[in-house]
Each structure stands twice: as C-alpha cells, then as structure tokens.
Amino acid sequence: MEYKLESFYIVKQFDRHSFLKDRLLKEINHTENRSLKNKDDYYSDSINRLDWHDNCNFEREWVKIIYKDLNNFFNKVFKILGYDDCLIKNIWFQQYKEHGTHGWHTHGHTFTGAYYLDLPKDSPCTQIIVPANQDKLITLVVKEGDISIFPSYTIHRSPINKTKSTKTIISFNLEIGKPTKEILNQIDRLSNE
C-alpha cells in the first residue's frame, strides 16, 4: 500500500542580510576561482564559481562572517517548527553568470536550501518538484535576502540564468535535533485521546 506524505518548504527573509551582504560578497569574490561544468545523462550543470569542494570547512573567511547569524536564524525557524536545535552540516557558495545553471538534484542530511545573497532582477529562482506529486513543479517566490529551506530529498534546480547579471547564493545542508518538550507533550496528549 502506498501513502503520500505531504511536504513543506519555507521562504523567510534573513534579518542580517543588509549588514552582511557586502562583506560576504567581498570575501566570496576573493576565493579561489573554481567552476563546475557537467553535461551527461544525469547532470546538466554550469556553475561559474563555487566552493562546494570545501563545504565542510567552517574556517573559510566568508563562513566565519555569517555562521553565527545563520545558525541563530536556522535555530529560531526550527524552534517554531518544534525542534530543539539545528546544525549546519555543509555550507558553500555558488555564482551563476549568464547561461549558468544547476540541473535537477537532491542533497543529503535532513534539510537544504539557499540564501539568496545577490539576486538581481529577473534572475531565475529555485524550482522544486513536490515530493508527493512529482508532476508538480513550484518556482519559489524569493527575493534577495530570503532564505529557502526544504527537505533535502526534494528534487530541485537553479534554471538557466538568462540575464547578464551574476546571481550568488549560499547553499547549505542542515540536520535537525530532537523535538521540543512542548511538541512531545502535545503529541502525548494527541496519542492519549
């Protein structure tokens, strides 16, 4: 027997965006210039700059600038959802110039998403496939400074950048902790009814 488990996604403004954007972009633009180009039966990627190869290194200068604020943001969001803590497991940046794209893919850990650090007008937004209905595509409605979060198994992509502007995102993988006592008490009341 098959049951469909509906899923959710979150889009929320990062309150530290205006304070951190210029510093982050300056540090990111001083990092080693690596790109990713794949075109085969599975991948279709053309990411102009990224540091995915170093995604577990939390000592990168740009990561040090944002880590505490981003970690606080994630913990507040997941506390509202009923979880005691959240841990950033991986973090990296990606930049897309004209014709840049990241094809359909998934991530590891519990949740993933993107912080839209520099999202010029008409830049493409993340598209996700609804996990319980893979015939349904959603283009996330995001603006610069927003953070999107969704389950890591969600198939998603960054469509082709048809503008001449550079789009910069910070991507991440998150692991959530245990449920809060309040949520466990609520669940206990439900199960005793």
N, C-alpha and C positions, 0 to 999 in steps of 0.2 A: 504494500500500500504506500502511496506517495502523499506527502503533506508538504504544502508550501509554507515556508517561514518568511513572512514579510520582513523587510529590512528597512533601514533608515539612513539618512545622511544629514549632516549638519553643515550649515554655512553661517559663520559668525565673524563679525569684524574684530580684528586684533587691535585692542586698545593702545598698544605700544607702537603701532605702525609708523605714525608721523615722527616719532622720536628716533626710530631705529633705521628707517629706510635708507637714508643717505650713507650712514656709516656701514651698513651691511653691503650695499652696492659697491662702495669703495673697496672694501675688503674682498668681496667676491671677484671684482674685476682685476684684483691683483693676484689671484690664484693662478696656478698652473693651467695653461690652456689645453684642456682635453676635450675631445668631441666623441660622439658615438654615432656611427652610421651602420645600419643593418638593413639588408633587404634580402629576405629569403622567404621560405614557405610559412614561417611563423612571424618573424619580426619585420616591422616596417618603421624604422627609426632614423631620424636625422636631427640629433640634438647637438647644437652648435658648441655649447660649453657646459660642462658638468664636473662634479667631483664625487660621483657615485662610487668610484673605486675606493674612496676613503670614508665611506658612510658611517663607520664605527668609531672614527677618530673625533672625539669631542674636544680636542685641543686645537683645532683649526681656529684661526683668529675670528672669523665671522661667526662661528658656532659659539665661541665664548661671549660674543656680544649679545646674542639672542637667547641662549639656552635657558637662563633663569626665568626670563619673562615668558618664554614659550612654554616652559614646563609649568609655570603657575597658571597660564591660560588653560592648558590641557587639564590640569587637575581640577580647576573650577568647573569646566564643562562636564567632566565625568563625575564629579561630586553631585551635580544636579541630576545626572542620569542614574545615580545610585551606586557609584563605585568609590571606594576609599582612596585609591591612588591610580596613577597612570605614569608609565615610564617611557621616555623616548628611547627606542632601541637603535634606530638608524636615522640619520639626517644628512641631506645633501642638497645642492642647488642644481638647477637646470636652466639654461638660457636657450631661447628659440629665436633665431633671426628669421628673415624672410625664408619661407619654404621649410622651416623647422617643424618637426612633428615627432610625436612618440606614439607608436601604434598600440593596439589593444594589448593589455597586460593585466596582471594581478600582482599583489605583494604578499609578503609573509607577515607574521605576527597578527594581532587582533584587529587593529585599525590602521588606516593610512589616510593620506590626503595631501593637500598642498596649501601653502601660504603664498598668496599672490602678491609678491613683493613689488614687482613692477609690471603692471598690466595696462599698457597703452590702449587707447580707444580702438575698438574693432579687433583687438587681439582675441584669438579663439579661447573659449573657456573649456574646462574639463568636461568630457562626456562620460557618462556611466551607463552601464546596462543594468536594469533592475534584476537582482539575483533571482527572485521568484517568478519573473516573467521576462525571459531573455529575448523576447520580441520587442521589448520596450526600451527605448533609448531616452535618456534625460541629459540635456545640456544644463549644467549647473549655472545658475544665475549668480555670478560673483562679480565683485569689483575689486580694484586694487585695495590691498589691506585686509581682505577677507581671508579666512581660513576655512577650507572644506575638510570634513572628516567623514569617512565611510568605512564599512568593513573591508578588510584587506582582500577578501576573496572576490570583491566586486570587480568585474571586468570594466576597465576604463582606459581612456586615451586623452592625449592632447592633439586635437586636429591640426592640420597644416596651418601655419601662420602665413596668411596671405598679405600681411602688412609689411612695410619696410622697417617697422619698429621692433625692438628687442623686448621679448617677454621674459621675465625672470621669476621663477618660482622656487620655493624651498619645499622639498618633499620630505616625508618622514614616515616611519613606522612606529606604532605605539603598542604597548602591552598594558592592558588594564589589570588592576588588582582585584581584591576581594570586594564583594558587595558591602555597602554600609550597614551598620546595625539597624538603622531606621528601615532600610529596604527589607532586611531579613525579618524584622518584626512584622512589617506589612505582609510579607509573604506567609509568615506563620499564621497570621490572622486569616488570610485567604484560605489556607490549607485546612484550617480548623472549622471552616463554615460548612 
